[in-house]
Amino acid sequence: MNLWERYVVPPLVSCACSTKPIMKQRAKVVPRADGRVLEIGCGSGTNFDFYSHADIERLFAIDPSEGMIKRAQKKAGDLGWGDKIEFMQTGAEAVALEDNSIDTVVITFVLCSIPDWDAALREARRVLRPDGQVLFSEHGLSPDEGVAKWQRRIEPVWKPLAGGCHLTRDTGRMLTQSGFALEGMETMYLPNTPKIAGFVSWGSARVA
C-alpha cells in the first residue's frame, strides 16, 4: 500500500461517499436491515446513522482498510452501538462467517471498488439465510451510451485515484449473475453529481 492509498484515500472516499445525495440513497435501504446483518465495506461507518438499534441483533462490519475500520469504530462509539457491532478487517471475497447465518447483507457504494466482485457476491450468497435479503445502493454503468462512453474513457485514470473505484460496473447484472433475484430495483442520476459518477441503482434482492 502506497502513501496515497494509506493516508489520502480513506478521508477522500469518506467525504465522497457522504455527500447529501448519496446519504439520501443510503437512507432508502439501510433502515430496512434487521436481524443478523453483514455490511460489506463499512468504510468509515457512514451507514451507522441509518440502522435501527431495535431491529439489529448483531452487525458484522467488514472492510479491508485499517484506516476505515478505525474511523468506523469511532463512529460506532459515538452512536452508542456498544457490543452490537463486530468489526472485521478483511476483504469481502472471504468472510469468516458460517453458511446461512445472516438475515441481511448491506451493500452500499462499495461494489465499484471490490477487486473480485464475483467472489464477494458469492460469499454474500453463502452466508445469507434462504429467506434473507440483500439491500443495495450503488453507482455504476449508465444506460446512456454518451455517458457510458465517457465512463469507459475516464475509468483508467479515475480508478487509482479513487481507491479502485470502477465507473462501469453494472450492479443489477452483477447481482443476477451471482444467483440473486432482484426485487423492485430503481435507478436515477443523482442531483448535483457528474453523470459519469452519478448513475445509481438501489433496491433489494434474494437468493434466486
C-alpha positions in Angstrom: 0.0 0.0 0.0 1.5 3.4 -1.0 1.2 6.7 0.9 -1.7 7.8 -1.3 -3.8 4.7 -0.5 -2.9 4.8 3.2 -3.3 8.5 4.0 -5.3 10.2 1.3 -7.8 7.6 0.0 -9.7 6.9 3.4 -10.7 10.5 4.0 -11.2 11.2 0.3 -13.6 8.2 -0.1 -15.3 9.0 3.2 -16.0 12.5 2.0 -17.2 11.5 -1.4 -19.4 8.7 -0.1 -21.2 11.0 2.4 -22.4 13.8 0.2 -26.1 14.8 0.6 -27.4 12.9 -2.5 -25.6 9.7 -1.5 -26.8 9.9 2.1 -30.3 10.1 0.8 -29.7 6.9 -1.2 -28.4 5.2 1.9 -31.5 6.2 3.8 -33.7 4.4 1.2 -32.3 1.0 2.0 -30.2 0.7 5.2 -33.2 1.2 7.7 -34.7 -1.9 6.2 -32.0 -4.1 7.6 -32.8 -6.4 10.5 -31.6 -9.4 12.5 -28.0 -10.5 12.0 -26.5 -8.1 9.5 -23.4 -8.2 7.4 -22.3 -4.9 6.0 -19.8 -5.3 3.1 -17.3 -2.4 3.0 -18.4 -0.5 6.1 -15.9 2.3 5.3 -15.9 5.0 8.0 -19.3 3.9 9.4 -21.4 6.1 7.2 -24.4 3.8 7.3 -24.4 3.5 11.1 -26.7 6.5 11.3 -29.5 4.7 9.5 -29.6 1.3 11.3 -32.4 0.7 13.8 -31.0 -0.3 17.2 -34.2 -2.1 17.9 -34.1 -4.2 14.7 -30.4 -5.2 14.7 -29.4 -8.2 16.6 -25.8 -8.2 15.5 -23.9 -6.2 12.9 -20.8 -7.6 11.3 -19.0 -4.7 9.7 -16.1 -5.6 7.3 -13.6 -3.5 5.4 -10.1 -4.3 4.2 -8.7 -0.9 5.2 -7.3 -0.4 8.6 -7.8 3.4 8.3 -11.5 2.9 7.5 -12.0 0.4 10.3 -10.6 2.9 12.8 -12.9 5.6 11.6 -15.9 3.2 11.8 -15.0 2.1 15.3 -15.0 5.8 16.5 -18.4 6.4 14.7 -19.9 3.3 16.4 -18.7 4.5 19.8 -20.1 8.0 19.2 -23.5 6.5 18.3 -23.7 4.2 21.3 -23.7 0.9 19.4 -21.6 -0.8 22.2 -21.1 -4.5 21.6 -23.7 -4.9 18.9 -21.1 -4.3 16.1 -18.3 -6.7 15.4 -15.6 -5.3 13.2 -13.6 -7.5 10.8 -10.7 -6.1 8.8 -11.0 -8.3 5.8 -11.9 -8.3 2.1 -15.4 -9.3 1.1 -14.1 -12.2 -1.0 -13.5 -14.3 2.1 -15.7 -13.7 5.1 -15.2 -15.7 8.4 -18.9 -16.3 9.0 -20.9 -19.6 8.8 -23.1 -20.6 6.0 -26.8 -19.4 6.2 -26.0 -17.3 9.3 -27.0 -13.8 8.1 -30.5 -12.2 7.7 -29.5 -9.1 5.8 -26.5 -8.2 3.7 -26.0 -4.5 3.2 -24.0 -3.3 0.1 -23.8 0.4 -0.5 -21.4 2.2 -2.7 -18.7 -0.5 -2.4 -19.2 -2.9 -5.3 -17.5 -0.4 -7.5 -14.2 -0.9 -5.7 -14.1 -4.6 -4.6 -11.3 -6.2 -6.7 -13.2 -9.5 -7.2 -16.8 -8.6 -7.0 -18.0 -12.0 -8.2 -16.3 -13.7 -5.2 -17.7 -11.1 -2.8 -21.3 -11.7 -4.0 -20.7 -15.5 -3.8 -19.7 -15.0 -0.2 -22.8 -12.9 0.4 -25.0 -15.6 -1.0 -23.2 -18.3 1.1 -23.7 -16.5 4.4 -27.2 -15.4 3.7 -30.1 -17.5 5.0 -32.5 -18.8 2.4 -35.1 -16.2 3.4 -32.6 -13.4 3.9 -32.3 -10.2 1.9 -29.6 -8.2 0.2 -30.1 -4.4 0.4 -28.1 -2.4 -2.1 -27.5 1.1 -3.4 -24.6 1.5 -5.9 -23.4 3.7 -8.6 -22.3 2.3 -11.9 -22.6 2.0 -15.7 -25.0 4.4 -17.3 -27.6 3.1 -19.8 -27.0 6.2 -21.9 -24.3 5.5 -24.4 -23.0 9.0 -24.4 -22.3 8.9 -20.7 -21.1 5.3 -20.7 -18.5 6.3 -23.4 -17.0 8.9 -21.1 -17.2 6.5 -18.1 -15.0 4.0 -20.1 -12.6 6.7 -21.1 -12.1 8.1 -17.7 -12.1 4.9 -15.6 -8.4 4.0 -16.1 -7.4 7.4 -14.6 -10.2 7.5 -12.1 -9.6 4.1 -10.6 -6.2 4.5 -9.0 -7.1 8.0 -7.6 -10.4 6.8 -6.1 -9.4 3.7 -4.2 -10.0 1.3 -7.0 -13.5 2.6 -7.9 -14.9 1.5 -11.2 -17.3 3.6 -13.1 -18.6 0.9 -15.5 -19.8 -1.9 -13.3 -23.5 -2.9 -13.8 -25.0 -3.6 -10.3 -28.2 -5.3 -11.5 -26.3 -7.6 -13.9 -23.7 -8.4 -11.2 -26.3 -9.5 -8.7 -28.3 -11.6 -11.1 -25.2 -13.3 -12.5 -24.3 -14.2 -8.9 -27.5 -16.0 -8.3 -29.8 -13.3 -6.8 -33.3 -12.3 -7.9 -33.8 -8.5 -8.0 -36.9 -7.1 -6.2 -38.0 -3.7 -7.4 -34.7 -2.2 -8.4 -34.9 1.6 -9.1 -32.4 3.8 -10.9 -31.7 7.5 -11.4 -29.0 10.1 -11.8 -28.0 11.7 -8.5 -28.7 15.5 -8.4 -25.7 17.8 -8.3 -23.4 15.0 -9.3 -21.4 14.5 -12.5 -23.3 11.9 -14.6 -20.2 9.7 -15.1 -20.3 9.0 -11.3 -24.0 9.7 -10.6 -26.0 6.9 -12.2 -27.3 4.9 -9.2 -29.4 1.8 -8.7 -31.0 0.6 -5.4 -33.3 -2.0 -4.1 -33.3 -5.5 -2.6 -32.5 -9.0 -3.8 -32.9 -12.5 -2.6 -31.3 -15.8 -3.4 -32.9 -16.9 -6.7 
